[in-house]
């Protein structure tokens, strides 16, 4: 921003000697530029809310300075700042207007050619590849090494990644240059490399992007995005290849917590791919530690136990996992839920509806569909005179993935009759027929379940 190489203190002093309006204008641009740098840093780390606040500040400060003297010495830089801030926020029309004016009014090559680079990005976003390349070729040929040239390589890399396969080699090189010339582009460039590798089915490129992200301390800020991309990689190339991408994780400058959370994310990927033993081992490795992330691992492991459970004894395993971290609110809530489940089971020894209530609790609170199905069937098999058996059978039907078992439950529902030969109100309602007595049955069930809930 400082022209002619004048030190900041001298420039401010000279602005003061010229008069207050110039000093105010200079300060407005200086503060806007500081806000833009902060916005770029937040943008590169995916901190969208912070970036938006900083870009809003850029537009406000630079706009105020520009309006105070549209023909002043700093008018082109004010417009250049506003245009880039609008572009980052997705306001393409406002960005194009400001950058176009900045380019026309520019007094330095950096602003003139830099504006051309960002205008090329607008053309790219609008799908005008020819216009984007035309502006880029002109701007990049005249720009010296620096952030503007880095941005040019960034834009061209995206254009090439959207183009013919034979141009991909240049795209990867452009991403290298963007990261070298623009410090705030290092993390986004690594992510773009991963996405490009996925898009073009090049696991080596995707893996290199992951390794670069892990090698950069700030890459931890994009951990959530990386987890999603790892899931896509696992679908394309399998778990073994995807796990190989993370070989450098132990040596990463990321914090211990960030590395552990990425391991949990990888465990989720493994589980989604059906590698349950490997997923469990990954979670258990984190759970053996101490601190907040270890507690998160224990809670995740407990929820997986419940999700897979078919035996009520799972509650004891969950308690053993969570008692060491019971001070964590989520763990405490889950412990309370398993305690409530066991209490309902105990009540089921004297009142069959305890089994029904335990089944609903397993389904709705514990997230244990197989356990709930078994308990609904246990209730239905254990009582024959209660009118809620069809409701339990229908609940079990919804939770049954096995076709043969679903057929067996449907046959049983078909045969189920109340005294007098009338169909169950629950079955009739499910078939869209009038179901006299259903409201009374539901009210009675709610009353009895409430009594079970009373200590």
C-alpha positions as CSV (number, residue, x, y, z in Angstrom):
1,X,0.0,0.0,0.0
2,X,2.8,2.4,0.8
3,X,3.9,4.1,-2.4
4,X,7.5,5.0,-3.3
5,X,8.8,2.9,-0.5
6,X,8.2,5.5,2.2
7,X,8.2,4.1,5.7
8,X,4.9,4.1,7.5
9,X,5.9,6.8,10.0
10,X,7.2,9.1,7.3
11,X,4.1,8.6,5.2
12,X,1.7,9.4,8.0
13,X,3.7,12.5,8.9
14,X,3.7,13.7,5.2
15,X,-0.1,13.1,5.1
16,X,-0.5,15.2,8.2
17,X,1.5,18.0,6.7
18,X,-0.6,18.0,3.6
19,X,-3.8,18.4,5.7
20,X,-6.3,16.4,7.7
21,X,-8.5,15.2,4.8
22,X,-5.5,13.4,3.3
23,X,-4.5,11.9,6.6
24,X,-8.0,10.6,7.3
25,X,-8.1,9.1,3.8
26,X,-4.8,7.4,4.3
27,X,-5.8,6.0,7.7
28,X,-9.1,4.7,6.2
29,X,-7.2,2.8,3.5
30,X,-4.5,1.6,6.0
31,X,-7.2,0.2,8.3
32,X,-9.2,-1.3,5.4
33,X,-6.1,-3.1,4.2
34,X,-5.4,-4.5,7.7
35,X,-9.0,-5.7,7.8
36,X,-8.6,-7.3,4.4
37,X,-5.5,-9.2,5.5
38,X,-7.4,-10.5,8.6
39,X,-10.3,-11.4,6.3
40,X,-8.0,-13.3,4.0
41,X,-6.5,-15.2,6.8
42,X,-10.0,-16.2,8.1
43,X,-11.1,-17.1,4.6
44,X,-8.2,-19.4,4.1
45,X,-9.0,-21.3,7.3
46,X,-12.7,-21.6,6.5
47,X,-13.7,-19.2,9.3
48,X,-16.6,-17.8,7.3
49,X,-18.3,-15.7,10.0
50,X,-15.0,-14.0,10.9
51,X,-14.1,-13.4,7.3
52,X,-17.5,-11.8,6.6
53,X,-17.1,-9.4,9.4
54,X,-13.6,-8.4,8.2
55,X,-14.7,-8.0,4.6
56,X,-17.7,-5.9,5.7
57,X,-15.2,-3.7,7.6
58,X,-13.1,-3.4,4.4
59,X,-16.0,-2.2,2.4
60,X,-17.1,0.2,5.1
61,X,-13.7,1.8,5.7
62,X,-12.4,1.8,2.1
63,X,-15.8,3.1,0.9
64,X,-15.8,5.9,3.4
65,X,-12.3,6.9,2.3
66,X,-13.2,6.8,-1.4
67,X,-16.4,8.8,-1.0
68,X,-14.5,11.5,0.9
69,X,-12.2,12.1,-2.2
70,X,-13.1,10.0,-5.3
71,X,-10.2,11.6,-7.2
72,X,-7.7,11.3,-4.4
73,X,-4.3,9.6,-4.4
74,X,-5.6,6.5,-2.8
75,X,-8.9,6.2,-4.8
76,X,-7.6,3.2,-6.9
77,X,-6.5,1.3,-3.8
78,X,-9.8,2.0,-2.1
79,X,-11.6,0.6,-5.1
80,X,-9.2,-2.4,-5.3
81,X,-9.8,-3.3,-1.6
82,X,-13.6,-3.0,-2.0
83,X,-13.7,-5.1,-5.1
84,X,-11.7,-7.9,-3.6
85,X,-13.8,-7.9,-0.4
86,X,-17.0,-8.0,-2.4
87,X,-15.6,-10.9,-4.5
88,X,-14.7,-13.0,-1.4
89,X,-18.3,-12.5,-0.2
90,X,-19.8,-13.6,-3.5
91,X,-21.1,-10.1,-4.5
92,X,-19.9,-10.4,-8.1
93,X,-21.7,-7.4,-9.5
94,X,-20.4,-5.0,-6.9
95,X,-16.9,-6.6,-7.1
96,X,-16.8,-6.2,-10.9
97,X,-17.8,-2.6,-10.7
98,X,-15.2,-1.7,-8.1
99,X,-12.4,-3.7,-9.7
100,X,-13.2,-2.3,-13.1
101,X,-12.9,1.2,-11.8
102,X,-9.7,0.4,-9.9
103,X,-8.2,-1.0,-13.1
104,X,-9.0,2.1,-15.0
105,X,-7.8,4.5,-12.3
106,X,-4.7,2.5,-11.3
107,X,-1.5,4.4,-10.8
108,X,0.6,1.3,-10.1
109,X,1.0,-2.0,-12.0
110,X,0.2,-4.0,-8.9
111,X,-3.3,-2.5,-8.7
112,X,-3.9,-2.5,-12.5
113,X,-2.8,-6.1,-13.1
114,X,-4.1,-7.3,-9.7
115,X,-7.5,-6.0,-10.5
116,X,-7.3,-8.0,-13.8
117,X,-6.6,-11.2,-11.9
118,X,-9.6,-10.8,-9.7
119,X,-11.8,-9.8,-12.6
120,X,-10.7,-13.0,-14.3
121,X,-12.0,-14.9,-11.2
122,X,-15.3,-13.2,-11.7
123,X,-15.4,-14.3,-15.3
124,X,-14.5,-17.8,-14.2
125,X,-17.3,-17.9,-11.6
126,X,-19.8,-16.8,-14.3
127,X,-18.6,-19.6,-16.6
128,X,-16.8,-17.3,-19.1
129,X,-13.6,-19.3,-19.5
130,X,-12.4,-17.4,-22.5
131,X,-12.8,-14.0,-20.8
132,X,-11.1,-15.3,-17.7
133,X,-8.0,-16.6,-19.6
134,X,-7.8,-13.4,-21.6
135,X,-7.6,-11.3,-18.5
136,X,-5.3,-13.7,-16.7
137,X,-2.8,-13.9,-19.6
138,X,-2.5,-10.1,-19.7
139,X,-2.2,-9.7,-15.9
140,X,0.1,-12.5,-15.1
141,X,2.6,-11.6,-17.9
142,X,3.1,-8.2,-16.2
143,X,2.9,-9.1,-12.5
144,X,6.1,-9.5,-10.4
145,X,6.2,-12.4,-7.9
146,X,3.8,-11.7,-5.0
147,X,0.3,-12.4,-3.7
148,X,-1.4,-11.0,-6.8
149,X,0.5,-13.4,-9.0
150,X,-0.2,-16.2,-6.6
151,X,-3.9,-15.4,-6.9
152,X,-3.5,-15.6,-10.7
153,X,-2.1,-19.1,-10.4
154,X,-4.9,-20.0,-8.1
155,X,-7.5,-18.8,-10.6
156,X,-5.8,-20.5,-13.5
157,X,-5.5,-23.8,-11.6
158,X,-9.3,-23.8,-11.1
159,X,-9.8,-23.0,-14.8
160,X,-7.5,-25.9,-15.8
161,X,-9.1,-28.3,-13.4
162,X,-12.4,-27.7,-15.1
163,X,-10.8,-28.2,-18.5
164,X,-9.4,-31.0,-20.6
165,X,-7.4,-33.8,-19.0
166,X,-4.2,-33.0,-20.9
167,X,-4.0,-29.6,-19.1
168,X,-4.0,-31.1,-15.6
169,X,-0.3,-31.1,-15.3
170,X,-0.2,-27.3,-15.5
171,X,-3.1,-27.1,-13.0
172,X,-1.1,-29.0,-10.3
173,X,1.9,-26.7,-11.0
174,X,-0.3,-23.6,-10.7
175,X,-1.4,-24.8,-7.3
176,X,2.2,-25.2,-6.3
177,X,3.0,-21.6,-7.4
178,X,-0.1,-20.2,-5.7
179,X,0.9,-21.7,-2.4
180,X,4.5,-20.4,-2.8
181,X,3.5,-16.9,-3.7
182,X,0.4,-16.4,-1.5
183,X,0.7,-17.5,2.1
184,X,-3.0,-17.4,2.6
185,X,-3.5,-19.7,-0.3
186,X,-1.4,-22.6,1.1
187,X,-4.3,-24.3,2.9
188,X,-6.9,-23.7,0.2
189,X,-4.5,-24.9,-2.4
190,X,-3.9,-28.2,-0.5
191,X,-7.7,-28.7,-0.2
192,X,-8.1,-27.9,-3.9
193,X,-5.5,-30.5,-4.7
194,X,-7.4,-33.1,-2.7
195,X,-10.7,-32.2,-4.4
196,X,-9.0,-32.2,-7.8
197,X,-7.5,-35.6,-7.2
198,X,-10.9,-36.9,-6.3
199,X,-12.6,-35.3,-9.2
200,X,-10.1,-36.6,-11.8
201,X,-9.6,-40.0,-10.0
202,X,-6.0,-39.4,-9.2
203,X,-5.3,-40.8,-5.8
204,X,-1.6,-39.7,-5.8
205,X,-2.7,-36.1,-6.2
206,X,-5.3,-36.4,-3.6
207,X,-2.9,-38.0,-1.2
208,X,-0.4,-35.3,-1.8
209,X,-3.0,-32.7,-0.9
210,X,-3.8,-34.4,2.3
211,X,-0.1,-34.6,3.2
212,X,0.4,-30.9,2.5
213,X,-2.6,-30.1,4.7
214,X,-1.2,-32.2,7.5
215,X,2.2,-30.6,7.2
216,X,0.8,-27.1,7.6
217,X,-0.1,-26.0,11.2
218,X,-3.1,-24.0,10.0
219,X,-4.4,-27.0,8.1
220,X,-6.1,-28.2,11.3
221,X,-8.7,-25.4,10.9
222,X,-10.0,-27.4,7.9
223,X,-10.2,-30.7,9.6
224,X,-14.0,-31.1,9.2
225,X,-13.7,-30.5,5.4
226,X,-10.8,-33.0,5.3
227,X,-12.9,-35.7,7.0
228,X,-15.6,-35.3,4.4
229,X,-13.0,-35.6,1.6
230,X,-11.5,-38.7,3.2
231,X,-14.9,-40.3,3.2
232,X,-15.2,-39.6,-0.5
233,X,-11.7,-41.0,-1.0
234,X,-12.7,-44.2,0.8
235,X,-15.7,-44.7,-1.4
236,X,-13.5,-44.3,-4.5
237,X,-10.3,-46.1,-3.6
238,X,-11.1,-48.1,-0.5
239,X,-10.1,-47.8,3.1
240,X,-6.4,-49.0,2.8
241,X,-5.6,-46.2,0.3
242,X,-7.3,-43.6,2.4
243,X,-5.6,-44.6,5.6
244,X,-2.3,-44.3,3.7
245,X,-3.0,-40.7,3.0
246,X,-2.7,-40.1,6.8
247,X,0.7,-41.7,7.2
248,X,2.2,-38.4,8.1
249,X,-0.3,-37.6,10.9
250,X,2.0,-38.6,13.8
251,X,4.6,-36.0,12.6
252,X,2.1,-33.3,11.8
253,X,2.5,-29.9,13.6
254,X,-1.2,-30.0,14.4
255,X,-2.1,-30.0,18.1
256,X,-2.5,-33.4,19.8
257,X,-6.3,-32.7,20.1
258,X,-6.6,-32.0,16.4
259,X,-4.7,-35.1,15.5
260,X,-6.9,-37.2,17.8
261,X,-10.1,-35.7,16.4
262,X,-9.0,-36.5,12.9
263,X,-8.5,-40.1,14.0
264,X,-12.0,-40.1,15.3
265,X,-13.1,-38.7,11.9
266,X,-11.2,-41.5,10.2
267,X,-12.9,-44.0,12.5
268,X,-16.2,-42.7,11.2
269,X,-15.1,-43.2,7.6
270,X,-13.9,-46.8,8.5
271,X,-17.3,-47.6,10.1
272,X,-19.2,-46.2,7.1
273,X,-17.2,-48.5,4.8
274,X,-18.1,-51.5,6.9
275,X,-14.7,-51.8,8.6
276,X,-16.1,-51.9,12.1
277,X,-13.2,-53.7,13.8
278,X,-10.7,-51.1,12.4
279,X,-13.1,-48.3,13.3
280,X,-13.4,-49.6,16.9
281,X,-9.7,-50.0,17.2
282,X,-9.1,-46.4,16.1
283,X,-11.6,-45.0,18.6
284,X,-10.3,-47.1,21.4
285,X,-6.8,-45.8,20.7
286,X,-8.0,-42.3,21.3
287,X,-10.2,-43.2,24.3
288,X,-7.2,-44.6,26.1
289,X,-5.9,-41.1,26.5
290,X,-7.0,-38.3,28.8
291,X,-8.8,-35.0,28.4
292,X,-11.6,-33.7,26.3
293,X,-11.0,-35.7,23.1
294,X,-10.6,-39.0,25.0
295,X,-14.0,-38.3,26.5
296,X,-15.4,-37.7,23.0
297,X,-14.0,-41.0,21.9
298,X,-15.6,-42.8,24.9
299,X,-18.9,-41.2,24.1
300,X,-18.6,-42.1,20.4
301,X,-17.7,-45.7,21.3
302,X,-20.7,-45.9,23.6
303,X,-23.1,-44.7,21.0
304,X,-21.7,-47.3,18.5
305,X,-22.2,-50.0,21.1
306,X,-25.8,-49.0,21.5
307,X,-26.4,-48.7,17.8
308,X,-25.2,-52.3,17.3
309,X,-26.7,-53.7,20.4
310,X,-29.0,-56.7,20.4
311,X,-28.6,-57.7,24.1
312,X,-29.8,-55.5,27.0
313,X,-26.5,-56.3,28.8
314,X,-25.0,-53.6,26.5
315,X,-26.0,-51.1,29.1
316,X,-23.4,-52.4,31.5
317,X,-20.7,-52.1,28.8
318,X,-21.7,-48.5,28.2
319,X,-21.6,-47.7,31.9
320,X,-18.1,-49.1,32.1
321,X,-17.0,-46.9,29.2
322,X,-18.6,-43.7,30.5
323,X,-18.2,-43.7,34.2
324,X,-14.6,-42.4,34.0
325,X,-15.9,-39.3,32.2
326,X,-19.2,-39.0,33.9
327,X,-18.5,-35.3,34.6
328,X,-18.9,-34.6,30.9
329,X,-22.6,-33.5,30.3
330,X,-23.1,-35.7,27.3
331,X,-21.7,-38.7,29.0
332,X,-23.8,-38.0,32.1
333,X,-26.9,-37.8,30.0
334,X,-26.1,-41.1,28.3
335,X,-25.5,-42.8,31.6
336,X,-28.8,-41.5,32.9
337,X,-30.5,-42.9,29.8
338,X,-29.0,-46.4,30.3
339,X,-30.0,-46.3,33.9
340,X,-33.5,-45.5,32.9
341,X,-33.5,-48.3,30.4
342,X,-32.4,-50.9,33.0
343,X,-35.1,-49.7,35.4
344,X,-37.8,-50.2,32.8
345,X,-36.5,-53.7,32.1
346,X,-36.7,-54.5,35.8
347,X,-40.3,-53.3,35.9
348,X,-41.0,-55.5,33.0
349,X,-40.6,-58.5,35.3
350,X,-43.8,-57.6,37.0
351,X,-45.6,-55.5,34.4
352,X,-45.2,-56.6,30.7
353,X,-45.6,-53.0,29.6
354,X,-42.2,-52.4,31.2
355,X,-40.8,-54.3,28.2
356,X,-42.8,-52.1,25.8
357,X,-41.5,-49.0,27.5
358,X,-37.9,-50.3,27.5
359,X,-38.3,-51.0,23.8
360,X,-39.5,-47.5,23.0
361,X,-36.7,-46.1,25.1
362,X,-34.1,-48.2,23.3
363,X,-35.5,-47.0,19.9
364,X,-36.1,-43.3,20.7
365,X,-33.4,-42.5,23.2
366,X,-30.6,-45.0,23.1
367,X,-30.6,-45.3,19.3
368,X,-30.6,-49.1,19.5
369,X,-33.0,-50.4,16.8
370,X,-32.1,-54.0,17.0
371,X,-32.4,-54.1,20.7
372,X,-35.7,-52.3,20.5
373,X,-37.0,-54.8,17.9
374,X,-36.2,-57.7,20.2
375,X,-37.9,-56.1,23.1
376,X,-41.0,-55.3,21.2
377,X,-41.2,-58.9,20.1
378,X,-40.5,-60.1,23.6
379,X,-43.5,-58.1,24.8
380,X,-45.7,-59.4,22.0
381,X,-44.7,-62.9,22.7
382,X,-45.1,-62.7,26.4
383,X,-48.7,-61.3,26.6
384,X,-51.7,-62.2,24.5
385,X,-54.6,-60.3,26.1
386,X,-53.3,-56.8,26.0
387,X,-54.6,-54.6,23.2
388,X,-51.1,-53.1,22.6
389,X,-49.6,-56.2,21.1
390,X,-50.4,-55.1,17.5
391,X,-48.7,-51.8,18.2
392,X,-45.6,-53.6,19.4
393,X,-45.6,-55.9,16.4
394,X,-46.0,-52.9,14.0
395,X,-43.1,-51.2,15.8
396,X,-41.0,-54.4,15.4
397,X,-41.9,-54.6,11.7
398,X,-40.6,-51.1,11.1
399,X,-37.3,-52.1,12.7
400,X,-36.9,-55.4,10.9
401,X,-34.4,-55.4,8.0
402,X,-34.9,-59.2,7.3
403,X,-37.5,-59.9,4.7
404,X,-38.5,-63.3,6.1
405,X,-39.0,-61.8,9.6
406,X,-41.1,-59.0,8.1
407,X,-43.3,-61.5,6.4
408,X,-43.7,-63.5,9.6
409,X,-44.7,-60.3,11.5
410,X,-47.2,-59.3,8.8
411,X,-48.8,-62.7,8.9
412,X,-49.1,-62.5,12.7
413,X,-50.7,-59.1,12.4
414,X,-53.1,-60.4,9.8
415,X,-54.2,-63.1,12.2
416,X,-54.5,-60.9,15.2
417,X,-58.1,-60.3,16.2
418,X,-59.7,-58.7,19.3
419,X,-62.7,-60.3,20.9
420,X,-65.8,-60.1,18.6
421,X,-63.7,-60.6,15.5
422,X,-63.0,-56.9,15.0
423,X,-59.5,-55.9,13.8
424,X,-57.1,-54.2,16.0
425,X,-57.6,-50.4,16.0
426,X,-53.8,-50.1,15.4
427,X,-53.9,-52.3,12.3
428,X,-57.1,-50.6,11.0
429,X,-55.5,-47.2,11.4
430,X,-52.3,-48.3,9.6
431,X,-54.5,-49.4,6.7
432,X,-56.2,-46.1,6.5
433,X,-59.5,-47.5,7.8
434,X,-61.7,-46.1,10.6
435,X,-60.3,-47.3,13.9
436,X,-62.9,-46.9,16.7
437,X,-61.4,-47.0,20.1
438,X,-57.8,-46.0,19.1
439,X,-57.8,-42.8,21.0
440,X,-59.0,-44.5,24.2
441,X,-56.3,-47.2,23.8
442,X,-53.6,-44.6,23.3
443,X,-54.7,-42.6,26.3
444,X,-54.7,-45.7,28.5
445,X,-51.3,-46.7,27.2
446,X,-49.9,-43.2,28.0
447,X,-51.3,-43.3,31.5
448,X,-49.8,-46.7,32.2
449,X,-46.5,-45.8,30.8
450,X,-46.5,-42.7,32.9
451,X,-47.1,-44.8,36.0
452,X,-44.1,-46.9,35.0
453,X,-42.0,-43.7,34.8
454,X,-42.9,-42.8,38.4
455,X,-40.2,-43.9,40.9
